[in-house]
Amino acid sequence: MKDSKNIKSEAISGLDEILSEHRSRLIELTQEQRKLELKIRGFNTIKNEIESEIETLNLNEDARRAFISFSELCSTPSCGMFMASAESYGKSLLYLKDQIKDLEISTAANLQIAESIQTRKVVLEKRIEELNLQRSLAERESGVSAFIEAISRTTTEIFELQQEKEKLNKIEEQKKQHIKIIERREQALTLQESLERTQEQSAEVVRLRLQLSAGMAKWLNVLHARNIPETVRIDPSLKPIMGEEKLDIFKGSSKARTVLAYHAALFEICLSDPSSPFRVLILDTPKQQDIPNEHLDSYINALQELAAKDNGQVIFSTSSYRYNINEKTDKEWLPSFPSEKELMYLGPPDSSPQAS
């Protein structure tokens, strides 16, 4: 049905082009016909003026002959008084009649051309009328196809909108369920916090929380954490709270800095006790892309000083960040196993450079 509609649309467009050409040609013929009519009227006007001049010449000739008849004016036939006037009359009359003859020939030719143009106009007008009829029929048939197409398109749109409505209803239902789950979660957290507040904690745990709070504030300052509140406290479950915000609220660089500060503060507390067995801190690529290199450099250098002072060890991996190695206290482990693209840390034993 769509293909049929397209064919009919093309047919209507083709008829419109032909009609436009015929109408343009009809306008040209009409303009040409008007020019010829003006020219013919102009010739007729000139012809009438020439005929008036001929009539005037005839009147003058009649007057000359009347004067000749009076013997008092010209007593002999060969007196010659009106001889020049007679010769001028003959030449003028001959010239004016030649002009009329030329005008009649031109007018006849123009009339033939005008008749030919009129015949062509009649043919064109009839052809335009036929084409208009064909176009009306094609447009009427195209209108039926367009109506069917509109019904089909509307039905499809209604079906698609119905599907979208069902999806939206499901989403709204899921939102309601999500809100209920969040409310239940908040109630559970509130209950948990109320239960934790009622429990008595030992002096060691309270002291650890205070030390961890102070240590986090210190290390956040080392990491240049400007967007994190300076007030840090540790809840009974040893989770950090910055100002009034929990760790889950933070994103990107702020969250990475908070996690790094927490690890460093806990590591510093462990190293402060000489009998503590926890003297190694391992960091696996600590969100280097989120923290400027100069801030990360301050953090690593501070950890290095802490480890050197209290007999600790820091192990961390790096990609974009480069740490200045101290050959006396630091060791850098580089990949040594070849692969198709780059060196790897793991590989077959016989492919290691040391094996060779």
Secondary structure as GFF3:
##gff-version 3
##sequence-region A 1 356
A	DSSP	alpha_helix	2	68	.	.	.	ID=ss1
A	DSSP	alpha_helix	83	198	.	.	.	ID=ss2
A	DSSP	alpha_helix	203	222	.	.	.	ID=ss3
A	DSSP	beta_strand	232	234	.	.	.	ID=ss4
A	DSSP	beta_strand	240	242	.	.	.	ID=ss5
A	DSSP	beta_strand	245	246	.	.	.	ID=ss6
A	DSSP	three_ten_helix	247	249	.	.	.	ID=ss7
A	DSSP	alpha_helix	252	272	.	.	.	ID=ss8
A	DSSP	beta_strand	280	283	.	.	.	ID=ss9
A	DSSP	three_ten_helix	288	290	.	.	.	ID=ss10
A	DSSP	alpha_helix	293	309	.	.	.	ID=ss11
A	DSSP	beta_strand	313	316	.	.	.	ID=ss12
A	DSSP	three_ten_helix	349	351	.	.	.	ID=ss13
###
